[in-house]
């Protein structure tokens, strides 16, 4: 059966149809770019068949500078706010240095303590399958993602939601394709992401150190959980404009519940959707400055994300069983402890998205945590904060 490209382009959220598969060479794939057919290199796949739903995939040519985020301990680039199609400057690097709480002149360092618990990959697969095999309070339908496979498997299999610089959905593609910082796409593909900040009853923040085996940004310290809402999941992780405008963002929250279980072993019932607080969006681009794990063909790698910021303070202590494939260490910290850890003299390395959030926003939100979570005092659903 021939691929019906017109039908494929009708709805980016329609799951691929097996009955519409068509045979085609894998040396190139057909994509739509502004309504014009074009050829693009094919990402390696385990199968020799193509799905016509992939024919409509495209990404908007990068309208921003090809310059990537500076080294993790370098200065923060200028920030812009995008409101209703207009752009507003938020200041220069010098202004960023004046932000209270997380400047580069923080107090002396302290090293994180080793994680006290770990879990085998097989146990995490069992937890995922049990938690998502039937309806529960956090997820209203059986999920289609169980976290099985290697890091490389997930790079090829997980489908990111591709957006433009106004956060309009324009397609979907694999994590492999979206995270390649190569000459043909120096900034990768802009896609949706989320960053979870989980606090305990003492208002301490849970940090994680990404596993040394991670393909992108290995061994870096970062916030509680950072990942991507995915296309084609059940329940859906795709937020429509109405979801974003209202601040509900159920798709991003479902993705957060899924990954908190996968990475940290936190059961979904301990982090129900209605406990998450969506604050705002951050648009940033960062190359993997350390690039230690280039054994997977296709790099170099980076992140170019529309990042949804989610806060949560559960009613009771959460159960933590870190997945060693995802996390090397975890640590609960207060504001002063985080400042000490982020001092350059500590020798610790940090994810670029977490550094941006710390230097621009986190101290104001954290110092006023109860109001941040319980009221609309720090909500900003309209603005897209750009750090390019």
N, C-alpha and C positions, 0 to 999 in steps of 0.2 A: 504494500500500500504506500502511495506517495504521501509525503509530508504536506499537510495543509497549513502553510505558514500564516494565512489569514486567520484561521481558527486559533492558531497558537498565540497570536498577538492580542486576542480579545481580552484575556484576563490573566494577569501575572500570578494570581493566587490559586488558579485552578490546578490541582495536583496532576502530575503527568499521567497520561493514559497509556497503559501497556498495549492496548489494541491499536494505537496509532504509531507504534514504533516503526522505524524505517531503516533499512540498511544504507549505510553511506561510508565512504572512506574516512579514516580517523586522522588523516594527515592535516585536515583543516575542518573547521565547523562553520556553519553559516549563522551569522548574527544580524540583527537589525540595528542599525545606527542611524537615528533620526529618519526612519522610514526607508533607508537605503540598504540593500543587501551588501554585505562585506564579508571578507574571510578573516578568520582569526585562528591562531595556533590552537590546537586541541591539547587540553591537559591529558596526561596519561590516565587511562581508565582500564579497569579490569575486564571490561566487556568490549566487544567489537561492534555493538549496536548503538544507535543514538535514539534519543527521545525527541520528538518534534517540539515538546514544550521548551527544550533548550534552544530552539531556533529563534525564539523571541528575546533571549537574553542579550543584554547590551549594557554598557555603562557609558555615562556621559563623559566626553573628553574633559580632562581635568582643566578647570578654568582658573586654578590657583597656581602659584609659583611651584616649580618642581623642587624647590628647596625643601629639605626634610627637617624634622625637628633636630635641634643640636644635641650633642652628647648629654647623657642623663643629668650630669651635674653642671651643664652649661646654662646660660641665661634663658629665661622664658621669652618666646617671641611675642610680638604685639598681638593683641586680641581684638576681635571685632564682634559686635552684636548684630545679628540679622533679624530685623523685625518687618514682617510683611513685605519682604523684597527689598528693604532699604538696609544699608550697612552703616553702623556707627562704631567709631573707634573707641576702644576701651583703654588706650594708653600705651606707653612704651615699656621697654624692659626696665628702665629706671623706676617707673611707677610700681612695677611688680615687686621690686625689691623692698618697697616701703610697706607692703601688706603685712599687717601684724600677725605674728604667730609662727610663720614658717619661712622666714628669710634665710639666706645662705649663711648668716652670721649666728646660727643657733648655738646653744651651749654644747659642751663636750659630749662625746659619744658614749654609747654603751652597746654591747653586742647582744643580740637576741639569744635567748636560751633555747636549747634544742627542744623539738616537739616531743611531748611525752607519750603520744599515741600515734599509731600507724595502722594501716589495714592493707590486706592483699588485694590485688585487682579482682580476683575471683569473688571475694566477699562483696566488693562494691557492685559488681555486676548482679549478684544475687539481691542486694539491697535495692538496686534500681528496678529490677524486674518485679520484685515483690511490691514495691511502693507504687509503681505505675501500671500494674496489671489490672487494676480495677479502680472504680471511682473512689475518691477520698475528698476530704474537706478542702484540700489545696488545689486539686486538679479534678475537673468535672468529667473527664472521659479518659479511657485508656490511652496512654501515650504511645507514639510510634518510634521513640528513641530510647535505647537502653544503654548507650555508652560502650557497647562492645567494640572490640578491635583495637588496633594500635593507634598511636598518634598519627601515623601516616594514613591509616584507614579513615580516620575522622577528617583529616584534611581533604581527602577526595570525596567523602560521602556527605558531610554536612554542607547544607546549602545556605549561604548568607543572603540577606535581603539587601539588594543593591539600591541605593538612593542617590538623588542629586543633592546639591548643596542647600536646598530648601527642605530636605528630608522627604521629598516625594518619591515613592517607590517606582523604580524604572526597570526592575528585573530581579534576577537571582542568579547566583553562581556559587561554585564550590569555594570552601575556605582556601584551598590550594590556589585557585585563580585569583581570588580577591586579595590575597596577601603577598602576591609577587611584586616586588619592586624592581622591575626589569626595564630596559630601554624603551620597550613598546608601551609600557605604562609605569612611568617612574614613581608615581604615587599610589600604585595599586588601584583597587576599586573602592570607592566610598561605600561603606556598608554600615548597617545598624549594629550597635553593641549596647551592653549595659555594664554598669559598675555598681556593685552592692557594697554598702558600708553597714556592717552589722555590729551593734553595740550591746553590752551586757547591762545588768542592773546597776553597775557602778559607772556607767557611761564610758566604759573602756571599749576601744575599737579592736576588732579582730583583724589582724594582718596575716597574710600568707607569703611564703617564699615559693615562687614558681619552681617546679621540678627542673633539675639540670638536664633532663631528657626532653624537655619541651622543644619543639621545633622553632617557635618564635619566642623571643625574649626569655631564654632560660635563666634560671637562678636569680632573677630579679625579685625584690620585695615589692609588694603592692597591697591594695585594699583587699577586703574579704574575698571577693569573687568578681572576676571580670570575664565576660564571654559574649556570645552572640545569640540573639533570637534567631531562629531558623525558619526557612521557608518549608512548607509541606508537612508541618507537624500537626499532630492531633493531641490535645487541643491546640488551636492555632496560636502561633507566636507572632503573627503579623498584626501590628497595630495600624488602624486606619486613621485618617486625620481627625475624626471625631474623638477617638480614644486619646490622642495626644492633646487636643485642645481642652478636653475635660480633665486631664491629668490621670485618667483611669489606667491607661497603658496596660491592659491585661496581658497582652502578648509578651512584653518585656518582663513582667512579673512572673509569668509562667516559666519563661526561660530561666529566670533567676532561681526559682524553686528547683527546677530540673538540675541546674549546675551546682547549686549548694549541696544537693544530695550526691551528685557525681564526684565533685572535687573534695568536699569536706565531710561527707557522710551524714549531713544534717537531715533528718526525716522531714518530709513535706508538712506534716501536721504541726511541727514546731515553728514553721515559718509560713503561716497562711497568707494568702494573697492580700487580704484586707489589712495586714499589718505593715505592708510596704508603703513607703512614702516616696512618690516620684517628685523630684525637685525641678530639674531642668535638663537641657541637652548641651553637650560639648562636641564641637567638630574640631578634630585635630588630625595631624598626620605625622608619623614618626617612623623612621627607618630603624631596623634592629642594629643599633650601634655596636653591639658586641658580637653578634652573628657567630656564635660558637658551634651551633649545630647545623652546618651546611651540608650534611651527608645526604639529605633528601634532595633529589634533583628538582630544580625549578627555582631556587632562590637567586639572589638574596631576598629577604623577607622584610615586612614592615606592617604597620597598622595605619589605616586611613578610615576613621570611624566617626559615626554619628552616635555619640555615647550618651545613653540615658542614665541619669544618676538616681539611684534608689537607696534610701535609708530604711533601716528596720531595727527596732528594739523589741525583741520577743518578750512575751509576758513571763516566761520561765527560762532557766538556763537551757542552752541547746546542747545536744549530743554531738561531739566532734570526733570523727574517725577519718583523718586525711587519707586520700587516695595517693599512694606513692608514685603513680604514673603522672600525677598532676601537681603534687605539692611536696616540697622538701621539708618545710617547717611552718609552724604557726606561732603567733604571739599576740596576747592581749596587751594593749598599751593605752595609757592616758595621753593627754596632749603633750605634756612635758617629755615623757618617754619617747614619743614619736619625734619630737624636735631633736632629741639627742641621737636617735638612730639615724636621722636624715642629715646630720652634720657630716660634711665630707670626710672628716677625720675618722669616722667610724669604719670606712672602707666598704660599707654596704652599698649595693646598687639598687636603683629603684626604677619601676616602670615609668615611661614618660607620661602616660595619662594620669597616674597617681601624683606625680610631681606637679603637673599642671593644676590638678584639683586642689592639692595642698596649698600651692602658692597663690591661687586666685580665690578660692572659695571656702575651703574646709574649716578653717578656724572660726569664721563667723557662724557657720552652721553648727559646729560642734559645741562652741561655747554657749550656744542657745538651744541645746539639743531638744529639750522638751517642747519648746515652741516650734522648732523646726519640724518635728514629727507630728505634733498634735494640732497645729494650726496651719494657716496658709501664709505665715509671715515671710517665709523664704521660698515660696513657690514662684516659678517663672516658666510657664508653659509655652509662652510665645517666643522667647529669645532663643536663638542658637548661638552660643558663645564659640567663636572661631579662634583657634590658636594654630597658626600655620607657619 
